[in-house]
Amino acid sequence: MAEPQPHSAPHFQRALNLFDATMLVTGSMIGSGIFIVSADIARQVGSTGWLLVVWLLTGFITMAAAVSYGELAAMFPKVGGQYVYLREAFGRLTAFLYGWTLFLVIQTGVIAAVAVAFAKFTGVLVPWFSVKHELFRIGSLPFSSVQLLAIILIVGITALNAQGVRTGKIIQNVLSSTKLVALALLIILGVAFGLNQEAIQLNFHDLWTAMRHGPTGAAVPISGTTLVIAIGMAMTGSLFSSDSWNNIGFAGEEIQNPERTLVRSLAIGTAIVTALYLLINVVYLLTLPLVGSPEATTVAGRGIMYAQDDRVATAVAESVLGPAGAYVLAVLIMLSTFGANNGIILSGARAYFAMAKDGLFFPGLARLNRNGVPGRALWAQCLWACLLCLSGSYGELLNYVMFSVILFYAVTIVGIFVLRRTRPDAHRPYRAWGYPVIPGLYVLLATAFCIILLIAPDTAEFSRRGLGLVALGLPVYFLFGRKFQRE
C-alpha cells in the first residue's frame, strides 16, 4: 500500500471501485443475523407461510429503500452519507439528531451486537469463550470471556482500518467474497443432501395457521391485529439481518465515479443478499421442521424455532454434515461477523468526521490521519462500541438499534420528496425507481413498523428508550452545538 508523502496534506483517497463498493454493501449486511433470527421469527408467527412472508416483506422493504436512497446518494456523493442527505433536505438539527443517534446506538450498537455474536460462535470452537464464563464484575454488571473477545475484535478491526482505506477494502473483499461463496455452498449442499421428507410434509401441509410459541413450547393462535403486530415484531430480526446496506454512502468521497458506483453497488448488493436470505430460509424449511420442542434432545426434535441458542444454520449444518457441521458453521459465522464489522467500522467513522467538519461534533474528529482516514473518529467509535459490549444482550441491542434505524430511514426517504419540491432543478444523475409509489410505500411500511415496535409488549420499552435517545439529542444540540463550533 502506497503511503501518502510526508509533505502532502492527508486527504480521502478514491480507492473503492464498483466491486469494492458492492462487497462493502454485501459484507456489511451479512453478519450473524441470518444464521440466528429465523428461530425467533418462527416462534413469533408459527407457520411456514408467515415466516416466508416476513422475509419477503423484509426483502421488499430493503430493496425499496435502497433503490430510493440511490437518488440521494447520487445527488450528494460526499463523505458522511445519510447524515449529509438529511442535512440537505431538513437542515442541521435533523442531521445532528441522526448523527447523534448513529454514534450512540445505531452504528456502535450494531458493531457491539455483531462482535458479541462473533465471540459466542467462537465458543463453539473454544468453549472458554462463554457468557457463563464470568471473569469479574463491574459493579452489578458481569464481564464474561465473550465480552472480552468482542472488545478485542472491535479494537483490532479499528486498528486495521486506521491503516488506510486500502487495507480495509482488501479485508472486506476477501471476507465478503468468501462468505458469499460459503453461503451459496450451504444452499447447494442443503438442497442436495439435506432434504428431509418428514420436515417438508410438516412445514408445507398447512402454510397459514399462525401460532405464537413461548419459551416453554406453549402455542397461542393469532390472527388479525395480533398477527400484524407479531409480523412487525418478527421483522425486527430480519430487518437487522438486512441492515447496513446504507454504509457505502458514508464513504462517498472514497469511491471512484461515485454518482454511478453508489447507485449500482446499492442495487446489486441488496439484491444479492435478499436473494440469498430467501434461499437460505427455504433450505432451513426443507431440512428441519419449523415447529419443535424446547425439551427435545435432537436437532430435528427441537426444530427451527427451538434450535440450540437459536443457531438455526448450525442445526441445519449438523443435519447435513453430522457433528462436524457445527464447527464448519462456527467458522463461517466467525468470518461473516468479522467481515460485517470491518465494513461497519470502516464506514461509520466517516459520518462523525462529516459532523465535526460542520461544527456539530467534537472538532478533533474532523481530522484525517497520515493514512487519509478519520483516525480519531474511528477510535471514538471503537471506545463507545466497546462500552456497549458491557451492557445488554444481543436482543436488547437489536431492539434499541432497529427502531432508530428504521425511523431515520423513513425520514431520509421523505427527504426525496422534500428535495424534489425545494430543488426541482438540482442535478440528479439517478432518479428513485418507481417514484413516488415505491418511496411512498417504503415510508408507510417503515412508519407502521416503528409504531408496532412502540406498542408491542416485547419491544415497547426498548423502542421508547430508543426514541428517548433521539429526543435527548435536542438539548445536546442547543446546549453544545455552539461549543463544538468554537472549539
Salt bridges, closest charged atoms under 4 A:
GLU3 OE1 - ARG370 NH1 3.71
ASP20 OD2 - LYS169 NZ 3.15
ASP40 OD1 - ARG43 NH2 3.49
GLU71 OE1 - ARG420 NH2 2.79
GLU71 OE2 - ARG428 NE 3.18
GLU88 OE2 - ARG87 NH2 3.00
GLU88 OE1 - ARG423 NH2 2.80
GLU134 OE1 - ARG137 NH1 3.16
GLU254 OE2 - ARG350 NH2 2.85
GLU259 OE1 - HIS427 NE2 3.96
ASP309 OD2 - ARG311 NH2 3.95
ASP310 OD1 - ARG43 NH1 2.92
ASP358 OD2 - ARG87 NH1 2.63
ASP458 OD2 - ARG212 NH2 2.33
GLU461 OE2 - ARG465 NH2 2.26
GLU487 OE2 - LYS483 NZ 2.12
